[in-house]
Amino acid sequence: MSSVDDSLALLPDAERRSLQRIVAIARTEVPEAVDGLSYDLRALEFAGKPLLAVTASAHHLSLFPFSPAVIDSVRDRLDGFSLAKGTIRFTAENPVPDDVVRDIVRARLAEIAG
C-alpha cells in the first residue's frame, strides 16, 4: 500500500499543494496519525479508525472526514462549497480554510476518541 504522500505526489502542483496542506494540518493536530486505507481511499488513521482522506478528481478536490456529523458541525462555514453526506468538494483556487480544516480534524478526533 502506498502512503498518502505517495498518492499526492502524482498530482499536478496546485492540486498537490492544496491537498498536502490539509494533510499537514491533520498531522499537526494528530501527530499519532498513520497512513492507512479506508473505503479504498488513502487515508490518515488514528486508533485504527479513519481520520480523514483527500482525493483529486477531474473537476474538484475532495476532503472526506468519514463523518456526516463532522461535516454538519462546520456546514455553516462552508458556503460556496459542494457538500455531500461524507464529502467536502473544493478546488485549489478555492480551498477549505485552514481554521475549518483544523476544526474538522478536531471534531473527527473527538468522535474517534469517544
Secondary structure as GFF3:
##gff-version 3
##sequence-region A 1 114
A	DSSP	alpha_helix	4	9	.	.	.	ID=ss1
A	DSSP	alpha_helix	13	29	.	.	.	ID=ss2
A	DSSP	beta_strand	34	38	.	.	.	ID=ss3
A	DSSP	beta_strand	41	46	.	.	.	ID=ss4
A	DSSP	beta_strand	49	56	.	.	.	ID=ss5
A	DSSP	beta_strand	61	64	.	.	.	ID=ss6
A	DSSP	alpha_helix	68	74	.	.	.	ID=ss7
A	DSSP	three_ten_helix	75	77	.	.	.	ID=ss8
A	DSSP	beta_strand	82	83	.	.	.	ID=ss9
A	DSSP	beta_strand	88	90	.	.	.	ID=ss10
A	DSSP	alpha_helix	98	113	.	.	.	ID=ss11
###
